Amino acid sequence: MSDGLVVLVEFRLKPGSAAAFEPLIAANAHASVTDEPGCRRFDIATTPEDPERIVLYEIYDDRAAFDYHVTTPHYLTFKEGSGPLIASSTVHLLDLKENAKPAGGAAR
């Protein structure tokens, strides 16, 4: 049984596109966790050594919550605005198995 859906996305941006991409993904992430009840987490990971590599770590309650996410106005705005900035992307949908805390209790 799954404890949720993890969406792991890696973007390779076109050279020099990181500065334009950053506010677009930040707005999408913020709206996702603020406005979508099924979005539990939306993290953006970067490294100064490779500013054109952006990794997203998102957690949704289930596939239906993610399917809703890709129909939202903030996602569609991000997709339209970021399209010309992206060289490639990979998306992985993974079942979440939470092991960090004991079942039925709080973390120690």
SULBEL-V821375 format. One record per run of one state. SS is the DSSP state (~ for helix, > for strand, _ for the rest). FROM is the first residue (numbers start at 1). LEN is the number of residues. If there is no record, write none. Layout:
SS&FROM&LEN / SS&FROM&LEN
This chain:
_&1&4 / >&5&9 / _&14&4 / ~&18&18 / _&36&3 / >&39&7 / _&46&2 / ~&48&3 / _&51&2 / >&53&8 / _&61&2 / ~&63&7 / _&70&3 / ~&73&13 / >&86&10 / _&96&13
